[in-house]
Amino acid sequence: MTESDPSTLSGRFRVLDPRTAAERMGDQTDDEIAKILTEMHVGYAVEILEEFDEERRLRIAAATPFGQGQLWLKGHSYPEGTVGRLMERPPAVFRPNDTIGSVTAALREIVKKRMVVYIFVTEADGHLVGVVAFRELLFARPEQRLDEVMLPKPFALRGETELVDAMREVVTRHYPVYPIIDDDSRLIGMVKGQTLFEQQAFEISAQAGAMVGVDSEERLATPWARSMKFRLPWLVLNLATAFVAAAVVGYFEKTISAIVLLAVFLPVLAGQCGNLGAQALAVTLRGITLNELRPGQALKLAGKEGLLGMLNGLFTGTLAGAGMYWYAIEQQSDKPVALALIVVVAMTLSCMLSGVSGALIPLALRRIGADPATASSIFLTTGTDVASMGFFLGLATWLLL
C-alpha cells in the first residue's frame, strides 16, 4: 500500500479538523479527493466537502462512485446532528413484483462493487414497502416475487431525525443497516448502524471540550494557528468574566484589609461552589442529551438542584465553618464564632445558587438556539465565583465592620 493509496491518505486526513483537511486536499485532483472521501466516515466526509467552494464541491461530488457524492450534497441540506447527514446510497433497490431469480442475477454483479446487507423494496414512486434479507433469497424459489418473501412496513428513520433520537430508536434493534425515508415514506437513502454509533461517540467526546470553549472540530493534528483561532475567543470571554469576579473582590478590599484571614477562605468557597455547580451542569447536560428533560420541567429541575446545593452547602459549610473557627482562634481573632457562622451561611447560599445556575445555564443556552454544552463552564464559573465571594465578603462587611 503506497502513500498515494486513498485508504492511506484518508487515514492521514482523518486526524485533522475539516477545514484543515480540505485545505491540504486542495492540491489534489477532484477524482483523487473523491476517492479519499469515500474511504472516510460519511459524516466527516460531508463536513470536509462543505469546506470547498460550491463549484468545486459539485465537481468532487460528481466524481464519487455510485452517485455517493450527490447524496452527500443532499445530506448537506440537513442540519448538523441529524441522520440525513450520514446517508449513503442503497446498493440494492427492487420492485415488489421482481422475481427472486432476476434479483439474484442482478445481485451477482452488484456485490462485486458494493456490500449488500438488505434488499429494499419500493414502488415505482420510491415508496418503501418492504425489506428482504439474504436468508429469504436463499430459501425462496426462483419464480417467487419479492412481495411474497419481504418483511412489509419495515422500520425506517427520517432524514431530519436528530441523532440522539435515532440512537434511542435503534438501540434495541441492532440492525446493520437502516433505510431513510422522507415525509412521504419514499426511500431516500440508508445509514449503517455502525456509522450512527461512531457519530454519536464523536459527539459525546466533543462535549467535554465544548464545555470549556474547545471547538468540536478541533483534533490532535489541527495546526496550532487554527487551534488558537478556535480557543482564543473563549479565553478572551473567560478573561472578561474573570474581571467580573475580581471586581467583586476589589469592591470589598477594605473588608479584606481589616480582616486578613477572610482571604484564606475565598478559594475554599469558590472551589466548593464551582464543583457543586459542575455536578448540576453535568446532570442537566446528560438529561438534555438523552432527551429526558420534558417541557415545563426546568423549574422543577432548578428547584431540585437548588435544594441539593443548599443541603450539601450546609453540610460542607459546617465543616468549613469549623475550620474557620479553629483558624481564627490560632490567629487570635476576637470574633471566631461570627466568622465561622459567616462561612456556614455563605457556603449554604452560594452552593444553593450554584446548583440552580448549573441547571439553568445549559437550558438558557438551548433556549436561545446555542449548543447547551458550549462554554457552559465559563459562565458557570463566573456565576459561582461572584456568588460565593459576594455572599462571603458581603456578610463579613455587614456583620463585622
N, C-alpha and C positions, 0 to 999 in steps of 0.2 A: 504494500500500500504506500503510495507516494504522498508528498506534501500537497500535491495538487489534486489529490483524490477528494471528491465532495464530502465524504464522511469525515475525512481528516480535517478539512477546512472548517466544517460545521462545528467540530469539537473546539477548534481554536476561537471561533467567533461566539460560541455559546456562552463563554465565560464573561463576555463583555456586555455592557448595557446596550439597548437597541440603537441609540444614536451613534455611539462609537462603532458598533458593528457595521452599521450602514455606511459610515464614513470610510472604514477600512475596506469595505467591499467595493467602494466606488470605482476603483481602477479596473475591476473585473468586467467581463462582458455580461450582457443581460442573461445569456444562456448559462454562464457559469454561476451567476448569482442565483438563478432559478434552481439549479441543481443543488446548491448549498442549502437553500431554504427548505427544499423538500426533504432534506435529511434531518431537519430540526423539529422540535416540538411545534405543533401547528400554532399554538397561541403566541409563542415567541417569534415565529416566522411572520405572523401578521404584524406584530409590533415593529419588527425591523422594516418590513415593507412600507409601513406608514411613514418612515423617516425619509424615504425617497420622494422627489417631486412627482407630481401627478403623472407627467408624461412618461418618466422612466418607470414609475410604478406599474403603469399599464403594460409597458413592454416586457417587464420582468414577469408579470402575471401571465402574459400570453405565451411566454417561453416555458412555463412549467408543464410537465407531462400530465395527461389525463384531465386537463382543464382545472387542475387544482388551484392555480393562481386566480382564476375567475371566481372561485368560491372564496378565496381569501379576500378578494375585493368586496364580495358580498358580506363576508364576516366583518370587514372594516366598518360597515354601516351600523353594526350593533354596538351598544355601549360596552365599555370595558367591564369585565367581570361577568359577562353573560355567556351562555352556551354557544350562541351564534358565532362568536369569535374563534371557536375551536372546531368549526365544521370542516369535514372532509367530504369528498365526493364518493357516494356509494358505488362500488365497482360492479355490482350485480343487481339490476333492476329489471323485472319482467312483468308481463301481464297475467291476469288470473287464468286466462284460457290457454296459456302456453303449456305445452306438454312437457312431462318430465324428460323425455328423450331429447327434445330440442334444447331444453335448458341445460342438460348435462353436456351436450355437444358444444354449446356456447361457452360453458364454464371452462372447458378444457383449454381454450385459448386465453380466457380472462385470467386464470390462475397462473399463467406463465409470466404475467406482468405485475399482478397485484394479489395480495392475500384476500381471500373471501371468507368471511365468517358466517354471514347470513345472506339470504336472498330476500330482497324487498319486493313485495308485490304491489303494484299500483294500477289504477285505472288509467285510461288514455289521458285524462286531465291531470295526472300526477297524484291523485288522491290515494293515500296509503291505506290499503285494505288488509294486508297480511304480511307475515314473515315466515320464511321456511329455513329450517336448519338442515345441515348436510345429512344428518341421520335420516330425515324424512325422504331425501332423494335416494338414499341407499336402499331403503326398503320398499319404495314405491315402484309401480310398474311403468314402463316407458310411455304407455298410452294414457296414463292418468294426467289430469291437469293440475296446475299449481293450486287452484282454489279448492281442490279436494284434499290436499295434504298440508296446506298452510295453517298457521295459527292466526285466526282472524282478530281484528281490532287489537293489534299489538301495542304495548306500552311505548310511548314516544315522548320526547322532550320538545319544547318550543325554543326557537332561537333567542327570544327575548328573556328567557328564564334566567334569573340570577344564579350564579354558580353555586352559592350556598344552598339555594332552594333545590337545585338539581341534585346536589350531593345528598340532600335529605331524602329525595325520592328514590335514588338508585342504591342507597346504602344497603338495603335489604334484598336487592335483586342480583347484583354481581354479574350482570351480563357483560360480555366482552365489548359489545357494540350497541349503541342506541340510535334509533332513527330520530331525525329532527324534522319537525313539520311546522308549517305556518298556521295562521288562524283558520284557514280553510281545510286543514288536515292534509295539505299537499306535501309530499316528501321534498325537502329542500337540501338535505344533507344527512350526515351521520357524525357521531362523535364516539371515539373509543373510550371505554371505561377507564383505561389506564391514563389517558390524556386528562380526563376530569380530575382524577386523584392527584396527578402530578401538578396540575394547575392550582388546585386547592392547597396543596402542600407549599407551593411557592407563595401564594397569597398569605398563608399563615406565617411563613418565615419572614415575610416583609413587614408584618405588623410590629414586631419589636423595634425595628429601625424607625418605622413611621412615627412611633410614639415619641421619639426624641429628635425628629426632624431629618431622618435619613430617607432620601427618596427611594421608592420601591424599585426604581430602575437600576440603582447603583449595585455593581457587582465587585468582586475582589479585584478583577483585572481592569476596572474602569480607570482611565488615566487620571492622574492626580488633579489636573486642571478642571476636569469635568466634575470630579468628586467635590472639589472645593466649591464649584458653582452650585451643586446640589445642596451642600451643607451650610454655606456661608449665610444665606438669608435667614435661616432658622437660628443660627448662632447670634446674628445681629438682633433678632427678635428676643432671644433669650437674654442677651445683654441689656436690652431696653427694659425688659421685665425685672431683671435683677436690680436695676437702678430704682425701681419702684420699692422693692424690699429694702434697699439701702436707705431710701428716703424716709422710711418709717423709723429705722434705727436712728437716723440723723435727727429726726423730729424729737426724739426722746434723749438726746445727747446729754442734757443736764441731769436727767434721772440716772443714766448710767454712770456719769461722773460722780454723782453723790453717793450711789450705792454700787460700787465697782463689781461686787460679786454677782450682780444680775447678768453681766456679760458672760459669765461662765456657763449659765444655763440656757442661753439663747440657742446654741447649736443642738442642745438636747431636745428642746421643744420643737425646733424646726425639723430635725431628723425624724422624731417620733410622728409628728403630724404628716410629714411627707410620705412616710412609709404606709401609714394608715390610709391616706388618700389614694396611694398607688394600688393598695389592695381593692378598694372600692372601684377604682378605674378598671382594673383587670377583670373583675367580675362583670362589670357593665359591658365592657367590650366583648367578653365571651358571650354574654346574653344577646348582644346585637348580632354577632357573627352567626350564632346558632338560631337566630330568629325567635328567641324565647321571650323577647320583650313585646308585649301586646300593647295596642293603642290605649292610652289612658292609665298606664301603669307607671309612668315616670314619677309622679308624686309619691306613689306607694314605695317605689324603689328608693327614692331620695329619703323618705321617712325612715325606711329600714336601715339604710346606711348611716343616717344621722344618729339613730338610736344606738347602733353598734359602735359608732365613733364615740358617742357620749359615754357609754359603759366602759369601753376599752380605755378611753381617756381618763375616766375616773380611777380605774384600777392602776394604770401606769402612772397617772398623775400623783396618786397617793405614794407610790414608790419613789417617784422623783421628788415629791414634797419632803419625804423623809430624808432623802439625800441632801436637799437644800437645808433642812433644819440642822443636820449634822455639820454641813459645811459652814453654815452661819455661826454655829457655836464655835467651830475651830477658828473662824476669822474674828471671833469676839464681837459679833454683831449684837446690837441691843434689841433687835426685832426678829429673832429666828422663827417664832410661831407665825407672825404675819407673812414673812417671806415664804414659808412652807405652804401656807394657805393660798397665797397668790399663785404659786406653781400649780397646785392642785386645780384651782378654778380655771386658770389659763389653759392648762393641758386639756381639761374636760371640754371647755368651749371650743378650743382650737381643733381638737380631734373630731368633735361633732360637725363642725363646719367643713373639715377636710373630707369626711365621709360623704356629706351632701355634695361637695364640689366634685369628688371623684365619680359620682353617679351622674351629675347634671352636665359636666363639661362635654363628654362624648355625645350625649343626647342633643346638646345645643349645636354642636358641630354638624351632626347629622341633619338637624332641622334646617340649617342654612345651606344644605347641599354639599357640605365638605365631608371628607373622609373622617369618620369618628376617631380613627387612630392617629390621624395626622397631628403631630406635635402636641398631643393631649397633655403629656407630662410637663411640657414647658409652661403651659397655662396653669396646670395644677400646682406645680412647684411655686410659682409666683403667689397664687392664692393662699397656699398653706403657710408660706413664709410671712406674708403680710399679716395673716390672721394670727398666727402664733406669736410673732413678735409684737404685734399691735396689742393683743389682749394682755400679754405678759407685762410689757412696759407701761401700758395704759393703766392697768390695775395698780402697778407699783407707784406710778405718779399720783394716782388718785388717793391711795391709802397711806402712803409713807411720806409724801412730801407736802 
